Structure formats: C-alpha cells, structure tokens
Amino acid sequence: MRAVVQRVSSASVSVGEEVVGRIGEGLCVFVGVGHEDDEGSAARLADKLWHLRVFADEDGKMNRAAADLDRELLVV
C-alpha cells in the first residue's frame, strides 16, 4: 500500500458530476492498494495518517497531527 499525502484548506472528489467526498482543512490522501494488502494494512495506514505531524504548532514547527487539531482526512 502506498499513499501520497497533501495538506489542503479544502478538497473534494467528484465522479462524473456528483461530489462523492468533501472536506475542509486537513489531508487529501491518494492511496494505491495492491493484491497483498488487507484490512489490517488499511487500518495501520489510517492510524499513521491520523497521527502524521504535518501541521504547524504555535511556534510554526510542523509538530501537530490531524488528530490534535480536529482536522479531516479525505482518502481517494
């Protein structure tokens, strides 16, 4: 399983003309899944993403996670 992660102020995913997912500030994650990946792999990746420290703290250092700041994740 591979993931490309991008911090966003907002993001949405559309299929045709229909919006199927939308978030405010958070992480937009593009995931590639292989034949050998299972639910356990997905759960571990989700946990890592939720706790990934890519948001600035009060000192401007990248030391906060989506879980710390009540941000959202959009996984595509």
C-alpha positions in Angstrom: 0.0 0.0 0.0 1.3 3.4 -1.0 0.0 6.9 -0.1 0.6 10.4 -1.4 -0.4 13.0 1.2 -1.2 16.6 0.6 -2.3 19.3 3.2 -5.3 21.1 1.9 -7.5 24.0 3.0 -10.4 22.1 1.4 -10.8 19.3 -1.1 -13.5 17.3 -2.9 -13.7 14.2 -5.1 -16.2 14.0 -8.0 -17.4 11.1 -10.0 -18.9 12.5 -13.2 -20.9 15.5 -12.0 -21.6 14.0 -8.5 -19.4 15.1 -5.5 -18.7 11.9 -3.5 -16.5 13.3 -0.8 -15.6 16.7 0.6 -13.5 18.0 3.5 -12.4 21.3 4.9 -8.9 21.9 6.2 -7.0 18.6 6.6 -5.2 16.0 4.5 -6.1 14.7 1.0 -4.6 11.2 0.6 -4.3 9.3 -2.7 -3.9 5.6 -1.9 -2.7 2.8 -4.1 -3.7 -0.7 -3.0 -2.1 -3.9 -4.1 -3.3 -7.5 -4.1 -1.4 -8.4 -1.0 -2.9 -5.5 1.1 -5.6 -6.3 3.6 -7.9 -4.6 6.1 -5.1 -4.6 8.7 -2.8 -2.7 6.3 -5.6 -0.2 5.7 -6.1 0.3 9.4 -2.4 0.8 10.1 -2.2 3.4 7.3 -5.3 5.2 8.5 -3.8 5.4 12.0 -0.4 6.7 10.7 -2.2 9.3 8.6 -4.4 10.5 11.5 -1.3 10.9 13.7 1.1 12.3 11.0 2.6 15.5 12.3 2.4 17.8 9.3 0.6 20.8 10.7 2.3 23.8 12.4 2.1 24.3 16.1 2.1 27.7 17.8 5.8 28.1 17.2 5.4 27.4 13.5 7.1 24.0 13.7 5.5 21.0 12.0 4.5 19.3 15.2 0.7 18.8 15.1 -1.3 16.0 13.7 -4.9 16.0 12.2 -5.9 14.2 15.4 -4.6 17.1 17.6 -6.4 19.8 15.6 -9.7 18.1 14.8 -8.9 18.2 11.0 -10.3 16.0 8.4 -9.0 13.3 6.0 -10.2 12.6 2.5 -8.9 9.3 1.2 -9.1 8.7 -2.5 
